[in-house]
Amino acid sequence: MVKGKETGGTGWTGKTGGVGEATEVVRKRLGTLKPRVAIVLGSGLGFLADEVVDPIRIAYSAIPGFPEPGVAGHKGELVAGKLEGVPVIVQAGRFHLYEGHSAATAGLPARVFGELGIEILIVTNAAGGVRRTFPGGTLMLIADHINLMWRNPLAGPSQPGEQRFPIMHHCYDSALRLLARTVARDLGIALEEGVYVALLGPSYETPTEVRMLERLGADAVGMSTVPEVLVARSRGIRCLGFSIITNPGAGITGEALSHEEVLAVSEQVARRLSVLLKGILARLILG
Ligand code: HPA
């Protein structure tokens, strides 16, 4: 596959998206390491990749089909090693649909993780608060999502190892969510729980759109995460997700929000989230 080739539209690249080639490159670099958990880092959480013990760093430029990430504050590498004794592979830098990437490209790392045999996918993101009681700085466990991206990485020919019609009930694993709430309580970390809605972006929402999202049942709004979760669910991978609420959604406080504010708040809350993630990994019972 041509590196970074996009066809737009349905997001289907017309091939298997280069999953096999990308996986081969990553597998070779991992050697004997078998990651069991993959963690996708949202903006502000990049430092967690530096905490991986005995890291194997694989730059996106070395992986066929992985474009260079285009958002400031997002790196472009996979980092594999151990966190709290658990073999992990960390994705530092995502491919957003608003950058013009297809849903298939956004979901490609998750497909590679699936081929590598990971059992759990942990996703993190920055999001705007839709629930009126969520101030900037709130940490939210994702209970469920609404896909308003109008794109799906599973569209196109069915891929080996993936269900054609994945069931989306319990999309975010109940047992993992219970573990997250328990660890948060034990560590004294405030953790809300709610529904994440994904929009295409890159414009933030209008106040009327935020009111609409509230009526649809959303608690937080962002522009990522759903493509990789859809891929993971089609492969039977258990998912756990967290949103860092960086700002109240447009129109909730009457103040205009800025991308700088989003980055600054996500960096602060990311410290708390990283403590929570490590607490969860330390208590994870893998099958
Ligand atoms: N809307 C969408 N995405 C976001 C926001 C927001 O208000 N804040 C951070 N990511």
py3Dmol code that shows the C-alpha trace and the ligand (Angstrom):
import py3Dmol

protein = """\
ATOM      1  CA  MET A   1       0.000   0.000   0.000  1.00  0.00           C
ATOM      2  CA  VAL A   2       1.215   3.508  -0.743  1.00  0.00           C
ATOM      3  CA  LYS A   3       2.249   5.172   2.510  1.00  0.00           C
ATOM      4  CA  GLY A   4      -0.500   7.447   3.816  1.00  0.00           C
ATOM      5  CA  LYS A   5      -2.675   6.863   0.754  1.00  0.00           C
ATOM      6  CA  GLU A   6      -6.246   7.998   1.328  1.00  0.00           C
ATOM      7  CA  THR A   7      -9.387   7.626  -0.682  1.00  0.00           C
ATOM      8  CA  GLY A   8     -11.738   9.560   1.637  1.00  0.00           C
ATOM      9  CA  GLY A   9     -15.460   8.801   1.294  1.00  0.00           C
ATOM     10  CA  THR A  10     -16.265   5.605   3.112  1.00  0.00           C
ATOM     11  CA  GLY A  11     -12.772   5.402   4.478  1.00  0.00           C
ATOM     12  CA  TRP A  12     -12.101   2.146   2.709  1.00  0.00           C
ATOM     13  CA  THR A  13      -8.703   2.222   1.021  1.00  0.00           C
ATOM     14  CA  GLY A  14      -9.610  -0.511  -1.431  1.00  0.00           C
ATOM     15  CA  LYS A  15      -7.154  -2.978   0.116  1.00  0.00           C
ATOM     16  CA  THR A  16      -6.874  -4.521   3.539  1.00  0.00           C
ATOM     17  CA  GLY A  17      -5.327  -1.216   4.616  1.00  0.00           C
ATOM     18  CA  GLY A  18      -1.822  -2.651   4.841  1.00  0.00           C
ATOM     19  CA  VAL A  19      -2.507  -4.340   8.184  1.00  0.00           C
ATOM     20  CA  GLY A  20      -0.264  -7.312   7.409  1.00  0.00           C
ATOM     21  CA  GLU A  21       2.719  -5.230   6.307  1.00  0.00           C
ATOM     22  CA  ALA A  22       2.443  -2.841   9.260  1.00  0.00           C
ATOM     23  CA  THR A  23       2.076  -5.743  11.699  1.00  0.00           C
ATOM     24  CA  GLU A  24       5.143  -7.516  10.279  1.00  0.00           C
ATOM     25  CA  VAL A  25       7.316  -4.436  10.817  1.00  0.00           C
ATOM     26  CA  VAL A  26       6.053  -3.933  14.378  1.00  0.00           C
ATOM     27  CA  ARG A  27       6.309  -7.639  15.251  1.00  0.00           C
ATOM     28  CA  LYS A  28       9.921  -7.792  14.087  1.00  0.00           C
ATOM     29  CA  ARG A  29      10.828  -4.814  16.250  1.00  0.00           C
ATOM     30  CA  LEU A  30       9.080  -6.302  19.304  1.00  0.00           C
ATOM     31  CA  GLY A  31      11.107  -9.529  19.178  1.00  0.00           C
ATOM     32  CA  THR A  32       9.965 -11.709  22.075  1.00  0.00           C
ATOM     33  CA  LEU A  33       7.816  -9.023  23.724  1.00  0.00           C
ATOM     34  CA  LYS A  34       4.080  -9.821  23.499  1.00  0.00           C
ATOM     35  CA  PRO A  35       2.008  -6.785  24.493  1.00  0.00           C
ATOM     36  CA  ARG A  36      -1.289  -7.664  26.146  1.00  0.00           C
ATOM     37  CA  VAL A  37      -2.674  -4.164  26.577  1.00  0.00           C
ATOM     38  CA  ALA A  38      -2.602  -1.290  24.076  1.00  0.00           C
ATOM     39  CA  ILE A  39      -2.965   2.279  25.306  1.00  0.00           C
ATOM     40  CA  VAL A  40      -3.871   5.128  22.952  1.00  0.00           C
ATOM     41  CA  LEU A  41      -2.663   8.438  24.338  1.00  0.00           C
ATOM     42  CA  GLY A  42      -4.735  11.574  23.822  1.00  0.00           C
ATOM     43  CA  SER A  43      -3.276  15.063  23.893  1.00  0.00           C
ATOM     44  CA  GLY A  44      -1.443  15.849  27.131  1.00  0.00           C
ATOM     45  CA  LEU A  45      -0.732  12.204  27.968  1.00  0.00           C
ATOM     46  CA  GLY A  46       2.361  11.831  25.763  1.00  0.00           C
ATOM     47  CA  PHE A  47       4.642  11.686  28.813  1.00  0.00           C
ATOM     48  CA  LEU A  48       3.215   8.270  29.732  1.00  0.00           C
ATOM     49  CA  ALA A  49       5.110   6.816  26.778  1.00  0.00           C
ATOM     50  CA  ASP A  50       8.325   7.895  28.526  1.00  0.00           C
ATOM     51  CA  GLU A  51       7.426   5.880  31.614  1.00  0.00           C
ATOM     52  CA  VAL A  52       7.381   2.580  29.738  1.00  0.00           C
ATOM     53  CA  VAL A  53      10.118   0.323  31.131  1.00  0.00           C
ATOM     54  CA  ASP A  54      12.662  -1.159  28.669  1.00  0.00           C
ATOM     55  CA  PRO A  55      10.991   0.723  25.820  1.00  0.00           C
ATOM     56  CA  ILE A  56      11.088  -0.363  22.212  1.00  0.00           C
ATOM     57  CA  ARG A  57      10.294   2.767  20.204  1.00  0.00           C
ATOM     58  CA  ILE A  58       8.948   2.393  16.701  1.00  0.00           C
ATOM     59  CA  ALA A  59       8.578   5.645  14.740  1.00  0.00           C
ATOM     60  CA  TYR A  60       5.503   5.875  12.506  1.00  0.00           C
ATOM     61  CA  SER A  61       7.853   6.712   9.639  1.00  0.00           C
ATOM     62  CA  ALA A  62       9.105   3.095   9.875  1.00  0.00           C
ATOM     63  CA  ILE A  63       5.615   1.530   9.722  1.00  0.00           C
ATOM     64  CA  PRO A  64       3.945   1.089   6.304  1.00  0.00           C
ATOM     65  CA  GLY A  65       0.572   2.864   6.134  1.00  0.00           C
ATOM     66  CA  PHE A  66       1.164   4.982   9.254  1.00  0.00           C
ATOM     67  CA  PRO A  67       1.146   8.690   8.293  1.00  0.00           C
ATOM     68  CA  GLU A  68       3.069  11.292  10.283  1.00  0.00           C
ATOM     69  CA  PRO A  69       0.815  12.806  12.978  1.00  0.00           C
ATOM     70  CA  GLY A  70      -0.159  16.373  12.215  1.00  0.00           C
ATOM     71  CA  VAL A  71      -1.342  17.795  15.566  1.00  0.00           C
ATOM     72  CA  ALA A  72       1.044  19.742  17.827  1.00  0.00           C
ATOM     73  CA  GLY A  73       1.494  17.894  21.129  1.00  0.00           C
ATOM     74  CA  HIS A  74       0.989  14.503  19.467  1.00  0.00           C
ATOM     75  CA  LYS A  75       4.049  12.370  18.850  1.00  0.00           C
ATOM     76  CA  GLY A  76       4.296   9.757  16.164  1.00  0.00           C
ATOM     77  CA  GLU A  77       5.528   6.513  17.638  1.00  0.00           C
ATOM     78  CA  LEU A  78       4.557   3.224  19.188  1.00  0.00           C
ATOM     79  CA  VAL A  79       6.331   2.468  22.440  1.00  0.00           C
ATOM     80  CA  ALA A  80       6.285  -1.108  23.696  1.00  0.00           C
ATOM     81  CA  GLY A  81       7.599  -2.397  27.009  1.00  0.00           C
ATOM     82  CA  LYS A  82       6.237  -2.794  30.525  1.00  0.00           C
ATOM     83  CA  LEU A  83       4.069  -0.543  32.666  1.00  0.00           C
ATOM     84  CA  GLU A  84       3.430  -1.786  36.196  1.00  0.00           C
ATOM     85  CA  GLY A  85       4.784  -5.147  35.067  1.00  0.00           C
ATOM     86  CA  VAL A  86       2.188  -5.469  32.268  1.00  0.00           C
ATOM     87  CA  PRO A  87       3.483  -5.856  28.687  1.00  0.00           C
ATOM     88  CA  VAL A  88       1.989  -2.882  26.848  1.00  0.00           C
ATOM     89  CA  ILE A  89       2.133  -1.121  23.538  1.00  0.00           C
ATOM     90  CA  VAL A  90       1.498   2.610  23.725  1.00  0.00           C
ATOM     91  CA  GLN A  91       0.283   4.628  20.739  1.00  0.00           C
ATOM     92  CA  ALA A  92       1.652   8.160  21.035  1.00  0.00           C
ATOM     93  CA  GLY A  93      -0.084  10.082  18.260  1.00  0.00           C
ATOM     94  CA  ARG A  94      -3.379   9.356  16.527  1.00  0.00           C
ATOM     95  CA  PHE A  95      -4.688   9.790  13.013  1.00  0.00           C
ATOM     96  CA  HIS A  96      -7.702  12.077  13.245  1.00  0.00           C
ATOM     97  CA  LEU A  97     -10.432  12.143  10.641  1.00  0.00           C
ATOM     98  CA  TYR A  98     -10.374  15.952  10.768  1.00  0.00           C
ATOM     99  CA  GLU A  99      -6.814  15.839   9.416  1.00  0.00           C
ATOM    100  CA  GLY A 100      -8.261  14.236   6.311  1.00  0.00           C
ATOM    101  CA  HIS A 101      -7.383  10.659   7.259  1.00  0.00           C
ATOM    102  CA  SER A 102      -9.857   7.944   6.394  1.00  0.00           C
ATOM    103  CA  ALA A 103     -11.585   5.981   9.146  1.00  0.00           C
ATOM    104  CA  ALA A 104      -9.532   2.975   7.986  1.00  0.00           C
ATOM    105  CA  THR A 105      -6.288   4.859   8.655  1.00  0.00           C
ATOM    106  CA  ALA A 106      -7.590   6.043  12.042  1.00  0.00           C
ATOM    107  CA  GLY A 107      -8.332   2.396  12.853  1.00  0.00           C
ATOM    108  CA  LEU A 108      -5.110   0.944  11.426  1.00  0.00           C
ATOM    109  CA  PRO A 109      -3.091   0.978  14.681  1.00  0.00           C
ATOM    110  CA  ALA A 110      -5.945  -0.857  16.461  1.00  0.00           C
ATOM    111  CA  ARG A 111      -5.936  -3.474  13.681  1.00  0.00           C
ATOM    112  CA  VAL A 112      -2.194  -3.920  14.140  1.00  0.00           C
ATOM    113  CA  PHE A 113      -2.674  -4.284  17.904  1.00  0.00           C
ATOM    114  CA  GLY A 114      -5.361  -6.877  17.222  1.00  0.00           C
ATOM    115  CA  GLU A 115      -2.994  -8.848  14.964  1.00  0.00           C
ATOM    116  CA  LEU A 116      -0.365  -8.680  17.720  1.00  0.00           C
ATOM    117  CA  GLY A 117      -2.866 -10.394  20.041  1.00  0.00           C
ATOM    118  CA  ILE A 118      -3.646  -7.652  22.551  1.00  0.00           C
ATOM    119  CA  GLU A 119      -6.549  -8.392  24.865  1.00  0.00           C
ATOM    120  CA  ILE A 120      -7.430  -4.923  26.113  1.00  0.00           C
ATOM    121  CA  LEU A 121      -7.491  -1.516  24.398  1.00  0.00           C
ATOM    122  CA  ILE A 122      -7.370   1.547  26.635  1.00  0.00           C
ATOM    123  CA  VAL A 123      -8.308   4.778  24.855  1.00  0.00           C
ATOM    124  CA  THR A 124      -7.883   8.311  26.162  1.00  0.00           C
ATOM    125  CA  ASN A 125      -8.877  11.668  24.735  1.00  0.00           C
ATOM    126  CA  ALA A 126      -9.494  15.328  25.423  1.00  0.00           C
ATOM    127  CA  ALA A 127     -13.142  16.342  25.176  1.00  0.00           C
ATOM    128  CA  GLY A 128     -15.536  19.187  25.786  1.00  0.00           C
ATOM    129  CA  GLY A 129     -18.098  18.847  28.572  1.00  0.00           C
ATOM    130  CA  VAL A 130     -21.692  18.493  27.431  1.00  0.00           C
ATOM    131  CA  ARG A 131     -23.114  17.619  30.824  1.00  0.00           C
ATOM    132  CA  ARG A 132     -23.625  20.970  32.527  1.00  0.00           C
ATOM    133  CA  THR A 133     -22.078  19.836  35.790  1.00  0.00           C
ATOM    134  CA  PHE A 134     -18.728  18.966  34.121  1.00  0.00           C
ATOM    135  CA  PRO A 135     -16.268  21.827  34.582  1.00  0.00           C
ATOM    136  CA  GLY A 136     -12.899  21.891  32.766  1.00  0.00           C
ATOM    137  CA  GLY A 137     -10.582  19.485  34.598  1.00  0.00           C
ATOM    138  CA  THR A 138     -13.178  16.706  35.029  1.00  0.00           C
ATOM    139  CA  LEU A 139     -12.016  13.150  34.398  1.00  0.00           C
ATOM    140  CA  MET A 140     -14.695  10.953  32.793  1.00  0.00           C
ATOM    141  CA  LEU A 141     -14.835   7.199  32.378  1.00  0.00           C
ATOM    142  CA  ILE A 142     -16.490   6.411  29.053  1.00  0.00           C
ATOM    143  CA  ALA A 143     -19.650   4.371  29.642  1.00  0.00           C
ATOM    144  CA  ASP A 144     -20.706   4.304  25.989  1.00  0.00           C
ATOM    145  CA  HIS A 145     -20.350   6.328  22.819  1.00  0.00           C
ATOM    146  CA  ILE A 146     -22.397   7.898  20.035  1.00  0.00           C
ATOM    147  CA  ASN A 147     -20.784   7.876  16.606  1.00  0.00           C
ATOM    148  CA  LEU A 148     -21.648  11.125  14.834  1.00  0.00           C
ATOM    149  CA  MET A 149     -18.547  11.028  12.634  1.00  0.00           C
ATOM    150  CA  TRP A 150     -20.599   9.439   9.846  1.00  0.00           C
ATOM    151  CA  ARG A 151     -17.590   7.228   9.140  1.00  0.00           C
ATOM    152  CA  ASN A 152     -16.786   3.681  10.164  1.00  0.00           C
ATOM    153  CA  PRO A 153     -13.436   1.879   9.744  1.00  0.00           C
ATOM    154  CA  LEU A 154     -15.308  -1.412   9.356  1.00  0.00           C
ATOM    155  CA  ALA A 155     -17.049  -0.293   6.150  1.00  0.00           C
ATOM    156  CA  GLY A 156     -15.715  -2.124   3.099  1.00  0.00           C
ATOM    157  CA  PRO A 157     -14.868  -5.787   2.614  1.00  0.00           C
ATOM    158  CA  SER A 158     -14.859  -7.817   5.803  1.00  0.00           C
ATOM    159  CA  GLN A 159     -11.331  -8.325   7.115  1.00  0.00           C
ATOM    160  CA  PRO A 160      -9.934 -11.573   8.506  1.00  0.00           C
ATOM    161  CA  GLY A 161     -10.424 -11.846  12.257  1.00  0.00           C
ATOM    162  CA  GLU A 162     -13.163  -9.203  12.325  1.00  0.00           C
ATOM    163  CA  GLN A 163     -16.883  -9.646  12.806  1.00  0.00           C
ATOM    164  CA  ARG A 164     -19.017  -8.242   9.988  1.00  0.00           C
ATOM    165  CA  PHE A 165     -21.728  -6.979  12.360  1.00  0.00           C
ATOM    166  CA  PRO A 166     -20.118  -6.459  15.759  1.00  0.00           C
ATOM    167  CA  ILE A 167     -22.506  -6.192  18.691  1.00  0.00           C
ATOM    168  CA  MET A 168     -22.067  -2.844  20.402  1.00  0.00           C
ATOM    169  CA  HIS A 169     -23.760  -3.737  23.664  1.00  0.00           C
ATOM    170  CA  HIS A 170     -21.186  -3.472  26.506  1.00  0.00           C
ATOM    171  CA  CYS A 171     -18.825  -1.790  24.069  1.00  0.00           C
ATOM    172  CA  TYR A 172     -16.861  -0.447  27.031  1.00  0.00           C
ATOM    173  CA  ASP A 173     -16.232  -3.503  29.189  1.00  0.00           C
ATOM    174  CA  SER A 174     -18.296  -3.525  32.428  1.00  0.00           C
ATOM    175  CA  ALA A 175     -15.703  -5.419  34.482  1.00  0.00           C
ATOM    176  CA  LEU A 176     -12.928  -3.028  33.413  1.00  0.00           C
ATOM    177  CA  ARG A 177     -15.140  -0.037  34.209  1.00  0.00           C
ATOM    178  CA  LEU A 178     -15.828  -1.439  37.646  1.00  0.00           C
ATOM    179  CA  LEU A 179     -12.086  -1.908  38.169  1.00  0.00           C
ATOM    180  CA  ALA A 180     -11.469   1.703  37.039  1.00  0.00           C
ATOM    181  CA  ARG A 181     -14.050   3.053  39.500  1.00  0.00           C
ATOM    182  CA  THR A 182     -12.654   0.923  42.319  1.00  0.00           C
ATOM    183  CA  VAL A 183      -9.046   1.995  41.685  1.00  0.00           C
ATOM    184  CA  ALA A 184     -10.122   5.661  41.376  1.00  0.00           C
ATOM    185  CA  ARG A 185     -11.934   5.450  44.715  1.00  0.00           C
ATOM    186  CA  ASP A 186      -8.952   3.761  46.401  1.00  0.00           C
ATOM    187  CA  LEU A 187      -6.562   6.398  45.069  1.00  0.00           C
ATOM    188  CA  GLY A 188      -8.902   9.310  45.878  1.00  0.00           C
ATOM    189  CA  ILE A 189      -9.219  10.342  42.230  1.00  0.00           C
ATOM    190  CA  ALA A 190     -12.574  11.889  41.293  1.00  0.00           C
ATOM    191  CA  LEU A 191     -13.987   9.983  38.333  1.00  0.00           C
ATOM    192  CA  GLU A 192     -17.253  10.791  36.592  1.00  0.00           C
ATOM    193  CA  GLU A 193     -18.831   8.419  34.095  1.00  0.00           C
ATOM    194  CA  GLY A 194     -20.709   9.305  30.932  1.00  0.00           C
ATOM    195  CA  VAL A 195     -21.329   9.019  27.213  1.00  0.00           C
ATOM    196  CA  TYR A 196     -18.751  10.263  24.694  1.00  0.00           C
ATOM    197  CA  VAL A 197     -19.971  11.564  21.351  1.00  0.00           C
ATOM    198  CA  ALA A 198     -17.504  11.735  18.462  1.00  0.00           C
ATOM    199  CA  LEU A 199     -17.873  14.380  15.766  1.00  0.00           C
ATOM    200  CA  LEU A 200     -15.754  14.798  12.653  1.00  0.00           C
ATOM    201  CA  GLY A 201     -14.394  18.262  13.612  1.00  0.00           C
ATOM    202  CA  PRO A 202     -12.104  20.138  13.278  1.00  0.00           C
ATOM    203  CA  SER A 203     -14.378  23.074  14.155  1.00  0.00           C
ATOM    204  CA  TYR A 204     -15.594  23.033  17.723  1.00  0.00           C
ATOM    205  CA  GLU A 205     -19.365  22.865  18.177  1.00  0.00           C
ATOM    206  CA  THR A 206     -21.775  25.750  18.112  1.00  0.00           C
ATOM    207  CA  PRO A 207     -23.746  26.328  21.325  1.00  0.00           C
ATOM    208  CA  THR A 208     -26.824  24.942  19.561  1.00  0.00           C
ATOM    209  CA  GLU A 209     -24.956  21.787  18.598  1.00  0.00           C
ATOM    210  CA  VAL A 210     -23.879  21.331  22.211  1.00  0.00           C
ATOM    211  CA  ARG A 211     -27.534  21.616  23.306  1.00  0.00           C
ATOM    212  CA  MET A 212     -28.464  19.084  20.622  1.00  0.00           C
ATOM    213  CA  LEU A 213     -25.768  16.670  21.841  1.00  0.00           C
ATOM    214  CA  GLU A 214     -27.054  17.043  25.387  1.00  0.00           C
ATOM    215  CA  ARG A 215     -30.543  16.037  24.230  1.00  0.00           C
ATOM    216  CA  LEU A 216     -29.097  13.068  22.349  1.00  0.00           C
ATOM    217  CA  GLY A 217     -27.714  11.751  25.628  1.00  0.00           C
ATOM    218  CA  ALA A 218     -24.051  12.768  25.383  1.00  0.00           C
ATOM    219  CA  ASP A 219     -21.950  13.950  28.329  1.00  0.00           C
ATOM    220  CA  ALA A 220     -18.694  14.754  26.522  1.00  0.00           C
ATOM    221  CA  VAL A 221     -17.829  15.657  22.930  1.00  0.00           C
ATOM    222  CA  GLY A 222     -14.629  15.032  21.003  1.00  0.00           C
ATOM    223  CA  MET A 223     -13.163  14.167  17.622  1.00  0.00           C
ATOM    224  CA  SER A 224     -11.420  10.815  18.105  1.00  0.00           C
ATOM    225  CA  THR A 225     -11.517   7.419  19.842  1.00  0.00           C
ATOM    226  CA  VAL A 226     -14.588   5.878  18.173  1.00  0.00           C
ATOM    227  CA  PRO A 227     -12.774   4.484  15.078  1.00  0.00           C
ATOM    228  CA  GLU A 228     -10.272   2.506  17.149  1.00  0.00           C
ATOM    229  CA  VAL A 229     -12.962   1.229  19.516  1.00  0.00           C
ATOM    230  CA  LEU A 230     -15.061   0.014  16.557  1.00  0.00           C
ATOM    231  CA  VAL A 231     -12.070  -1.928  15.204  1.00  0.00           C
ATOM    232  CA  ALA A 232     -11.328  -3.373  18.633  1.00  0.00           C
ATOM    233  CA  ARG A 233     -14.910  -4.504  19.199  1.00  0.00           C
ATOM    234  CA  SER A 234     -15.050  -6.212  15.817  1.00  0.00           C
ATOM    235  CA  ARG A 235     -12.055  -8.249  16.999  1.00  0.00           C
ATOM    236  CA  GLY A 236     -13.457  -9.052  20.452  1.00  0.00           C
ATOM    237  CA  ILE A 237     -10.894  -6.842  22.211  1.00  0.00           C
ATOM    238  CA  ARG A 238     -12.123  -5.453  25.545  1.00  0.00           C
ATOM    239  CA  CYS A 239     -12.193  -1.650  25.663  1.00  0.00           C
ATOM    240  CA  LEU A 240     -11.777   0.893  28.425  1.00  0.00           C
ATOM    241  CA  GLY A 241     -11.885   4.637  27.766  1.00  0.00           C
ATOM    242  CA  PHE A 242     -11.305   7.944  29.538  1.00  0.00           C
ATOM    243  CA  SER A 243     -12.057  11.524  28.535  1.00  0.00           C
ATOM    244  CA  ILE A 244     -10.255  14.478  29.994  1.00  0.00           C
ATOM    245  CA  ILE A 245     -12.871  17.230  29.980  1.00  0.00           C
ATOM    246  CA  THR A 246     -10.765  20.250  29.121  1.00  0.00           C
ATOM    247  CA  ASN A 247     -13.575  22.799  28.853  1.00  0.00           C
ATOM    248  CA  PRO A 248     -17.327  23.157  29.162  1.00  0.00           C
ATOM    249  CA  GLY A 249     -18.926  22.772  25.724  1.00  0.00           C
ATOM    250  CA  ALA A 250     -19.611  25.923  23.710  1.00  0.00           C
ATOM    251  CA  GLY A 251     -22.352  28.098  25.150  1.00  0.00           C
ATOM    252  CA  ILE A 252     -22.429  26.425  28.569  1.00  0.00           C
ATOM    253  CA  THR A 253     -20.504  29.161  30.404  1.00  0.00           C
ATOM    254  CA  GLY A 254     -20.691  31.902  27.795  1.00  0.00           C
ATOM    255  CA  GLU A 255     -16.874  31.986  27.581  1.00  0.00           C
ATOM    256  CA  ALA A 256     -15.122  31.283  24.277  1.00  0.00           C
ATOM    257  CA  LEU A 257     -12.785  28.296  24.360  1.00  0.00           C
ATOM    258  CA  SER A 258      -9.344  28.092  22.811  1.00  0.00           C
ATOM    259  CA  HIS A 259      -7.154  25.232  21.628  1.00  0.00           C
ATOM    260  CA  GLU A 260      -4.413  26.507  23.990  1.00  0.00           C
ATOM    261  CA  GLU A 261      -6.805  26.136  26.951  1.00  0.00           C
ATOM    262  CA  VAL A 262      -7.642  22.610  25.794  1.00  0.00           C
ATOM    263  CA  LEU A 263      -3.938  21.653  25.750  1.00  0.00           C
ATOM    264  CA  ALA A 264      -3.130  23.316  29.102  1.00  0.00           C
ATOM    265  CA  VAL A 265      -5.994  21.638  30.994  1.00  0.00           C
ATOM    266  CA  SER A 266      -5.426  18.259  29.395  1.00  0.00           C
ATOM    267  CA  GLU A 267      -1.805  18.320  30.544  1.00  0.00           C
ATOM    268  CA  GLN A 268      -2.841  18.950  34.167  1.00  0.00           C
ATOM    269  CA  VAL A 269      -5.543  16.290  34.276  1.00  0.00           C
ATOM    270  CA  ALA A 270      -3.331  13.868  32.359  1.00  0.00           C
ATOM    271  CA  ARG A 271      -1.105  13.539  35.459  1.00  0.00           C
ATOM    272  CA  ARG A 272      -4.115  12.293  37.439  1.00  0.00           C
ATOM    273  CA  LEU A 273      -5.202  10.020  34.633  1.00  0.00           C
ATOM    274  CA  SER A 274      -1.745   8.479  34.331  1.00  0.00           C
ATOM    275  CA  VAL A 275      -1.778   7.621  38.056  1.00  0.00           C
ATOM    276  CA  LEU A 276      -5.193   6.029  37.577  1.00  0.00           C
ATOM    277  CA  LEU A 277      -4.075   4.089  34.501  1.00  0.00           C
ATOM    278  CA  LYS A 278      -1.041   2.695  36.303  1.00  0.00           C
ATOM    279  CA  GLY A 279      -3.248   1.762  39.277  1.00  0.00           C
ATOM    280  CA  ILE A 280      -5.558  -0.108  36.902  1.00  0.00           C
ATOM    281  CA  LEU A 281      -2.687  -1.914  35.152  1.00  0.00           C
ATOM    282  CA  ALA A 282      -1.250  -2.962  38.514  1.00  0.00           C
ATOM    283  CA  ARG A 283      -4.550  -4.652  39.404  1.00  0.00           C
ATOM    284  CA  LEU A 284      -5.443  -6.052  36.030  1.00  0.00           C
ATOM    285  CA  ILE A 285      -6.135  -9.773  35.898  1.00  0.00           C
ATOM    286  CA  LEU A 286      -5.404 -10.957  32.372  1.00  0.00           C
ATOM    287  CA  GLY A 287      -6.948 -14.164  31.069  1.00  0.00           C
TER     288      GLY A 287
END
"""
ligand_1 = """\
10
HPA
N -15.351 19.948 21.470
C -14.811 18.949 20.734
N -13.630 18.424 21.006
C -12.955 18.898 22.073
C -13.462 19.932 22.867
C -14.732 20.485 22.550
O -15.257 21.395 23.222
N -12.533 20.164 23.841
C -11.528 19.285 23.637
N -11.762 18.513 22.565
"""
view = py3Dmol.view(width=600, height=400)
view.addModel(protein, "pdb")
view.setStyle({"model": 0}, {"cartoon": {"style": "trace"}})
view.addModel(ligand_1, "xyz")
view.setStyle({"model": 1}, {"stick": {}})
view.zoomTo()
view.show()
